[in-house]
């Protein structure tokens, strides 16, 4: 199984941005958690991050026929991007949405997730472990 792990805006600032919410570990530590979890579960992963909505859409489009599924943390675009939703629908790949924090218990505007309108599963508020849980979810499906 081969998964695309796609991170949106400001995920590269984990460890710096609001550490009281997102923790003190940096983006490299997050990528290590993802890679280690993939290895433990016999899954291959490709990790991508962009702060640009159009680039995220292009990455999703290019995933078609190359990956078995997508793990996506679209960051703030979760709450605004119909383009990302449409791209996910177009490639028709099993998708799991992940957020480091519990978006449902934060500001009102974060409660709307366009990604969840397509994603099969949403994992929120588990920090870096959310990615591990998403990888395990995919691994159990094989």
C-alpha positions in Angstrom: 0.0 0.0 0.0 1.3 3.5 -0.9 -0.1 6.6 0.8 0.2 10.3 0.1 0.5 12.3 3.3 -0.4 15.9 2.4 0.0 18.8 4.8 -1.3 22.2 4.1 -0.5 25.7 5.2 1.5 26.4 8.3 2.1 22.7 9.1 5.8 23.4 8.3 5.6 25.8 11.3 4.6 23.1 13.8 6.8 23.5 16.9 7.0 27.3 16.3 3.4 28.3 15.8 1.2 28.3 18.9 3.2 25.6 20.8 0.5 25.5 23.4 -1.9 24.2 20.8 0.3 22.3 18.4 3.2 21.2 20.6 6.9 22.0 20.7 8.1 19.3 18.3 8.9 20.5 14.8 7.9 19.4 11.3 10.9 17.1 11.0 9.7 15.3 14.1 6.2 15.0 12.6 7.7 13.5 9.4 9.7 11.0 11.4 6.5 9.9 13.3 4.8 9.4 9.9 7.7 7.5 8.4 8.2 5.3 11.4 4.5 4.5 11.6 4.4 3.6 7.9 7.4 1.3 8.3 5.8 -0.4 11.4 2.6 -1.0 9.4 4.2 -2.1 6.1 3.0 0.9 4.3 4.9 3.2 1.9 4.4 7.0 2.3 5.2 10.1 0.3 5.0 13.2 2.5 4.3 16.6 0.8 3.6 20.0 2.3 2.6 23.3 0.7 1.2 26.7 1.9 -0.3 27.2 -1.6 -3.9 26.0 -2.3 -3.3 25.5 -6.0 -0.2 23.5 -5.4 -2.1 21.2 -3.0 -4.8 20.7 -5.6 -2.1 19.8 -8.2 -0.5 17.3 -5.8 -3.9 15.7 -5.2 -4.6 15.5 -8.9 -1.2 13.9 -9.6 -1.9 11.2 -6.9 -4.4 9.5 -9.1 -3.2 6.1 -10.2 0.0 6.5 -8.1 -1.4 6.1 -4.5 -3.8 3.9 -2.8 -5.0 6.6 -0.4 -4.5 10.1 1.0 -4.0 11.3 4.5 -4.6 15.0 4.5 -4.3 17.8 6.9 -5.4 20.7 4.8 -4.7 23.2 7.6 -6.8 26.4 7.3 -7.9 25.3 3.8 -10.0 22.7 5.5 -12.5 25.4 6.3 -12.3 27.3 3.0 -11.3 25.2 0.0 -13.9 23.8 -2.2 -11.1 23.4 -4.7 -9.4 20.8 -2.5 -12.7 19.1 -1.9 -13.3 18.9 -5.7 -9.8 17.6 -6.3 -10.3 14.8 -3.7 -13.6 13.9 -5.4 -11.9 13.8 -8.8 -9.1 11.4 -7.9 -11.5 9.2 -6.0 -9.0 7.8 -3.5 -9.8 6.7 0.0 -9.0 9.7 2.2 -8.5 10.2 5.9 -8.5 13.8 7.3 -6.2 14.5 10.2 -5.9 17.6 12.4 -3.5 18.0 15.3 -6.1 19.9 17.4 -9.7 19.2 17.9 -11.2 21.6 15.3 -14.7 21.0 16.7 -13.8 22.6 20.0 -12.1 25.6 18.7 -13.3 28.7 16.9 -16.7 28.5 15.2 -15.3 28.8 11.7 -13.1 25.8 12.2 -16.1 23.5 12.7 -16.8 23.5 9.0 -14.6 21.0 7.1 -15.0 20.8 3.3 -12.5 17.9 3.4 -14.8 15.9 5.6 -17.5 16.1 3.0 -15.3 13.6 1.1 -13.0 11.9 3.6 -14.1 8.5 4.9 -12.7 9.2 8.3 -11.7 12.3 10.3 -9.1 12.1 13.2 -8.9 15.2 15.3 -7.1 16.3 18.5 -4.6 13.5 18.7 -1.5 15.5 17.8 1.1 13.7 15.9 -0.6 10.4 16.9 -3.4 11.3 14.6 -1.2 10.5 11.6 -0.2 7.2 13.2 -3.9 6.3 13.7 -4.6 7.2 10.0 -1.8 5.0 8.8 -3.0 2.1 11.0 -6.5 2.7 9.6 -5.3 2.2 6.1 -3.1 -0.8 7.0 -6.0 -2.6 8.6 -8.0 -2.3 5.4 -5.5 -4.4 3.4 
